[in-house]
Amino acid sequence: MNKELKDMTYREATQELEEILRAIENDAVDVDELTQKVQRSSQLIKLCKEKLRKAEKAIDQVFNEENCETPAPAKPQEGKSASGTLF
């Protein structure tokens, strides 16, 4: 599987990483091919990290929107104006 990175899902990327790992562990990769496999693995790992960060950011945003209500305006304390100054 050598799908274009930009079109890959997280699952596809991790499956390809697993295939590469199995091939290396089983000595199914010769020395000439090893460099290419390592470079591809590096690209796949980077893609997975980016997808995880993007998902984490989206999830955090959803939770922040759900947990945060519009803040009520602060009540001025006695002797202070609404801006927090005395005058």
N, C-alpha and C positions, 0 to 999 in steps of 0.2 A: 504494500500500500504506500503510494507516494503522492498523496493528494496535496493539492495546493494548500499551503498553511492558512491563508485568509479564509478558505472555505471550510476549514475543519471545525468540528465540534470538540468540546473538551473530551468526550468519551472516545472519539476517533483518535485524538492525539495520544491519550493514555494507552489505548490499545496498540497503537504503533510503537510506542515506547516499550511496552511489554514484549512485543514481537522482536524488537531489536535486542532487548536484554536476553531473551531466550536464545536467540541466535548466537550472541556473544558467549553466553554461558555454555552452550553446546558445541562451541568451537566451529560453528557453521559459517563464520565470517573469517575470510582470509585477511592477511595483513594489509593487502592493497585496498580492501573494502572497509577496513576498520575505521580509517580516518573519516570517510564519508558517513558511516553510521554514527560516529561520535558527534560529528557536526550536525547531522539531522536530529539526533537526540537533544542537543543543546537548543536547537530551534524549537523543538516540540515542548521542552521544559519551559522555555521562555513564554511560549504561547499559553501553556497551562497556567502559569503564574499570572499572566495578564488577565486571563478569563476569570481566575479566582478573585483577583483584586477587583475586577469590574463587578462581579457578582456580590462580593462583600460590600462594596460601596452602594450598590442598588438596594441591598437588604438593609443596610444601615439607614439609608434614606427613607425607606418604607417605615421602619421602626420609629425614626425620628418624627415623621409626619403623624404617625398613629399616637405617639406618646405626648406630643407637644400640642397644646391647645394655644389659641391666640392669647398671649399674655394680657391680663387686665392692666389698665393704666395704674401706675403706682399712686397711692393716696399720699398727698402731702402731709408731712409731719407737722405737728403744732409749731408755729413760729417760722415755718419755712414755706417757700413757694413750691409749686409743682416741679420746678427745675432743680430743686435741692439747695438753692441759695437763700440767704436770709432776705435779700432785697429783690 
